[in-house]
Amino acid sequence: MGKKFSPSDGCKVVEGCLLDIVQEISNCAAHYKANLCGSNPVPAMLRQCGAWETCMNRDPTVVGRAKVGAELIAEVINGFVEPISWKTLVSFAFS
C-alpha cells in the first residue's frame, strides 16, 4: 500500500520548501548587491542582474505553495500509474 498523506506532512513540506526558497532569494540578493546591480551595473551583467532582481523579488509563500502543489499532483498521478505494468500500458496503447 502507498504512503498516506496527512495535513501535518503538508505543513512540513511547505515549511521545508519555504526555507529553501528564502535561502535562494537571499543568495540572489547577495549576488545582486555584490555585483553592484542596483547602483552601477556592468553592461555585460545586465541580463544576469535582471535575473537576480526577479529572483530576489519573489514571494516565497506563493512559490512554496505552487511547488508543493505540483509535487502533490505528481505524487497522485504516480500513485495511479505505478501499479500498472508496462505490458498493460502497451496493450492499452495498441488497442
C-alpha positions, 0 to 999 in steps of 0.5 A, spaced: 500 500 500 502 507 498 504 512 503 498 516 506 498 523 506 496 527 512 495 535 513 501 535 518 506 532 512 503 538 508 505 543 513 512 540 513 513 540 506 511 547 505 515 549 511 521 545 508 520 548 501 519 555 504 526 555 507 529 553 501 526 558 497 528 564 502 535 561 502 535 562 494 532 569 494 537 571 499 543 568 495 540 572 489 540 578 493 547 577 495 549 576 488 545 582 486 548 587 491 555 584 490 555 585 483 553 592 484 546 591 480 542 596 483 547 602 483 552 601 477 551 595 473 556 592 468 553 592 461 555 585 460 551 583 467 545 586 465 541 580 463 544 576 469 542 582 474 535 582 471 535 575 473 537 576 480 532 582 481 526 577 479 529 572 483 530 576 489 523 579 488 519 573 489 514 571 494 516 565 497 509 563 500 506 563 493 512 559 490 512 554 496 505 553 495 505 552 487 511 547 488 508 543 493 502 543 489 505 540 483 509 535 487 502 533 490 499 532 483 505 528 481 505 524 487 497 522 485 498 521 478 504 516 480 500 513 485 495 511 479 500 509 474 505 505 478 501 499 479 500 498 472 505 494 468 508 496 462 505 490 458 498 493 460 500 500 458 502 497 451 496 493 450 492 499 452 496 503 447 495 498 441 488 497 442 
